[in-house]
């Protein structure tokens, strides 16, 4: 890896240092997923829930290698859609990659809404989950429309809150085990009558959701100081840090509680803390978890609505999605549309199925990126950049294909419907633009 910074001019300020980028990526990866999915993973693999978390980490690191090369090679690129455009020279393919990112964001917000309205919220108020999820998304939309601006510095604060809850779990379980509580032997137990290999592979698909988010960092590459040196270190460092935290969370959860009690819980880490008898008030930990989940949903919906707005501005979506509020200057039509889709998705499945849908959508994005890094090897640039061994993206492609084969029919159907909506909007806009062009030619 080279350490020479790409010195091309940019309109954006290079204000993101290595530590800030590390915390930005860590904040995107840590938090909401593991707070919600420990119980779901435990239902698949029993007490050995740390195993699929480590498998998911290894798979995420493979694709992260491709992002490290492409982001440092094209620091102005702006993400997977532009990588696809450079590699394949097919506007429709780059549109599909961008839409998959958008659809994954909306679906993730729907899953987080369900996570928010589970037992973590139940520590404060007892309300039905489905209506509460809809109200939650409505409140997120109102905040989004008002003009929520999340900076990297505010992300640092939210990351500290999210990590504090995870550290709290690890510490209280540590004292619990030191005092003779729990059962460490549970961490190697699989459910009876289940093939460990099949269980781990299936659970890894869900666990993969806990590591996604690192790909968002490609959008801020142009604002990173000394990107060729800093970006790979921050990316791999954040993923490895998240992996260590998740490993400890997986071990602590299994040692503190039997798998059958963890499975299906909508507030698994709250239950783990309660099982230790540490005296931590349920409302306190519940509040930390709600902050983590709500922040993830808000950031995801802000990103999704801005992608929708941006695609309208580029002429990829109907222009109506580019309308903004006069005073707030926020993309209200895009916010309404993405919120409506998220609301529908909350009624279409549970947290596990929505998480798998997010993973399926992102697997298409990652598959494109991993192939693009190989295709673009023949495209030379003047500045030095990070370069991953060719075998890594090849293995990453294989890992994506492997995970794709683990998806069920329901997940493929939901994904197909989302993609069909995007494709319909794309060709509708293409038809409208064609008619406008014909009209202009006729007038001249």
Protein Blocks (a to p, Z undefined) as FASTA:
>chain_A
ZZbdcfbdcfbdcfbcfklmmmmmmmmmgojlmmmmmmmmmmmnommlmmmmmmmmmmmm
mmmmmmmmmmmmmmmnopaklmmmmmnopaklmmmmmmmmmmmmmmmmmmmmmmmmmmml
mmmoccdfklmmmmmmmmmmmmmmnopacdfklmmmmmmmmmmmmmmmmmmmmmmmmnop
ajfklmmcccehiafklmmmmmmmmmmmmmgojlmmmmmmmmpghkllmmmmmmmmmmmm
mmmmmmmmmmmmmmmpcfklmgopablmlmmmmmnonopafklmmmmmmmmmmmmmmmmm
mmmmmmmmmmmmnopacfklmpccfklopafklmmmmmmmmmmmmmnocfklmmmmmmmm
mmmmmmmmmmmmmmmmmpccfbdcddddfklmmmmmmmmmmmmmmpcfklmmmmmmmmmm
mmmmmmmmmmmmmmmmmmmmmmZZ
